[in-house]
Amino acid sequence: HTSLCTDTRGEDRIVVWDEEFFQGRRQEFTTECYDMRAFPGWPCFEHVGFQGQQFVLERGKYPRWEAWSGSHAYHMERMSSFRPIACANHRNSKMTIFEWENFLGQKGELSDDYPSLPAMGWGSSAVSSFHAHSGAWVCSQFPGYRGFQYILECDCHTGKYKHFREWGSHAQTSQVQSIRRIQQ
Amino acid sequence: HTSLCTDTRGEDRIVVWDEEFFQGRRQEFTTECYDMRAFPGWPCFEHVGFQGQQFVLERGKYPRWEAWSGSHAYHMERMSSFRPIACANHRNSKMTIFEWENFLGQKGELSDDYPSLPAMGWGSSAVSSFHAHSGAWVCSQFPGYRGFQYILECDCHTGKYKHFREWGSHAQTSQVQSIRRIQQ
């Protein structure tokens, strides 16, 4: 069991404890680049080398692993790698979503947060490919930002994710029902 | 195990199955008032009479109970009551948050979605009282809309929630680290 805190005092660091409620052995990680605005969140990964289940830690306090680990759907108890994220001013974030892989089928232009894609008129419970023109985004399997999370960045893959294997679907499907910007 | 679907074909209804993946006995609930814009989400409750743990279901498909049940923090497997929510155009949503109970202490004015209150400069991991001037809101215990959820509406309590007992904190604390509007 581990507790986490991404610092709120103007420094880009992540502090990890090996016991709940900020007790036990403490380890601190900082970034080389000191620019608070550039790092609104920390993409974290289940396995080393940025592999496995993904999730974003926004600034704040996570006193127990249940607070930061993803969803009930997949019982994840470890976080093995993380990195800071660089992204555009979220007010300029733009992404195109596609119904089918390889940027085909119905198309949607996003520039806001969408707790429910069906509610915005998206006629499917799936998104198969993405083009992140600017900013960094987190997509979730279920409405209301629930379930598996997938991180998409304009700075990775030149922002182009043409198949669910490229955005790392743990569900092995294109099931995506909510999308939001990673905001500072 | 139950699957759920809040309909996307322009009708305000919620459909519940007693097996996963939309199988088994099917029950359908509709609202009397037909106005899609008026009901952007369904506040759901663990117990009958709108009691117990709260969560919002946005429009979409929830194939397993893990998809809609809240957080790891409290293992909830049932949903016993729900109702449609009426709220203002979310673009006009306004809420004031207060550090202490009874609308005292540091104050923050909200009109947007905030995946991390610490990141917007809120100096605490708690919000003790709320005044929802317009719209309906969902507050979460942890950043990134994780953990226990609490629903706040301008139409309930005349929008005033002066103590965590009034907004129904299951954590029995004022721990709130992310807040968003309930959007259509």
HADDOCK unambig.tbl for C-alpha pairs under 7 A between the chains (distance, minus, plus):
assign (segid A and resid 8 and name CA) (segid B and resid 118 and name CA) 6.19 0.50 0.50
assign (segid A and resid 8 and name CA) (segid B and resid 119 and name CA) 6.79 0.50 0.50
assign (segid A and resid 57 and name CA) (segid B and resid 144 and name CA) 7.00 0.50 0.50
assign (segid A and resid 58 and name CA) (segid B and resid 116 and name CA) 5.89 0.50 0.50
assign (segid A and resid 58 and name CA) (segid B and resid 143 and name CA) 5.76 0.50 0.50
assign (segid A and resid 58 and name CA) (segid B and resid 144 and name CA) 6.13 0.50 0.50
assign (segid A and resid 59 and name CA) (segid B and resid 116 and name CA) 5.97 0.50 0.50
assign (segid A and resid 59 and name CA) (segid B and resid 118 and name CA) 6.08 0.50 0.50
assign (segid A and resid 59 and name CA) (segid B and resid 119 and name CA) 5.66 0.50 0.50
assign (segid A and resid 59 and name CA) (segid B and resid 143 and name CA) 6.96 0.50 0.50
assign (segid A and resid 60 and name CA) (segid B and resid 116 and name CA) 6.77 0.50 0.50
assign (segid A and resid 60 and name CA) (segid B and resid 118 and name CA) 5.81 0.50 0.50
assign (segid A and resid 60 and name CA) (segid B and resid 143 and name CA) 6.11 0.50 0.50
assign (segid A and resid 60 and name CA) (segid B and resid 177 and name CA) 6.97 0.50 0.50
assign (segid A and resid 62 and name CA) (segid B and resid 142 and name CA) 6.70 0.50 0.50
assign (segid A and resid 66 and name CA) (segid B and resid 72 and name CA) 5.24 0.50 0.50
assign (segid A and resid 66 and name CA) (segid B and resid 73 and name CA) 5.71 0.50 0.50
assign (segid A and resid 67 and name CA) (segid B and resid 142 and name CA) 6.39 0.50 0.50
assign (segid A and resid 67 and name CA) (segid B and resid 146 and name CA) 6.54 0.50 0.50
assign (segid A and resid 67 and name CA) (segid B and resid 147 and name CA) 6.08 0.50 0.50
assign (segid A and resid 72 and name CA) (segid B and resid 66 and name CA) 5.24 0.50 0.50
assign (segid A and resid 72 and name CA) (segid B and resid 72 and name CA) 6.50 0.50 0.50
assign (segid A and resid 73 and name CA) (segid B and resid 66 and name CA) 5.70 0.50 0.50
assign (segid A and resid 116 and name CA) (segid B and resid 58 and name CA) 5.89 0.50 0.50
assign (segid A and resid 116 and name CA) (segid B and resid 59 and name CA) 5.98 0.50 0.50
assign (segid A and resid 116 and name CA) (segid B and resid 60 and name CA) 6.74 0.50 0.50
assign (segid A and resid 118 and name CA) (segid B and resid 8 and name CA) 6.18 0.50 0.50
assign (segid A and resid 118 and name CA) (segid B and resid 59 and name CA) 6.09 0.50 0.50
assign (segid A and resid 118 and name CA) (segid B and resid 60 and name CA) 5.77 0.50 0.50
assign (segid A and resid 119 and name CA) (segid B and resid 8 and name CA) 6.73 0.50 0.50
assign (segid A and resid 119 and name CA) (segid B and resid 59 and name CA) 5.64 0.50 0.50
assign (segid A and resid 119 and name CA) (segid B and resid 184 and name CA) 5.98 0.50 0.50
assign (segid A and resid 142 and name CA) (segid B and resid 62 and name CA) 6.70 0.50 0.50
assign (segid A and resid 142 and name CA) (segid B and resid 67 and name CA) 6.36 0.50 0.50
assign (segid A and resid 143 and name CA) (segid B and resid 58 and name CA) 5.79 0.50 0.50
assign (segid A and resid 143 and name CA) (segid B and resid 59 and name CA) 6.97 0.50 0.50
assign (segid A and resid 143 and name CA) (segid B and resid 60 and name CA) 6.10 0.50 0.50
assign (segid A and resid 144 and name CA) (segid B and resid 57 and name CA) 6.99 0.50 0.50
assign (segid A and resid 144 and name CA) (segid B and resid 58 and name CA) 6.14 0.50 0.50
assign (segid A and resid 146 and name CA) (segid B and resid 67 and name CA) 6.51 0.50 0.50
assign (segid A and resid 147 and name CA) (segid B and resid 67 and name CA) 6.06 0.50 0.50
assign (segid A and resid 177 and name CA) (segid B and resid 60 and name CA) 6.97 0.50 0.50
assign (segid A and resid 184 and name CA) (segid B and resid 119 and name CA) 6.00 0.50 0.50
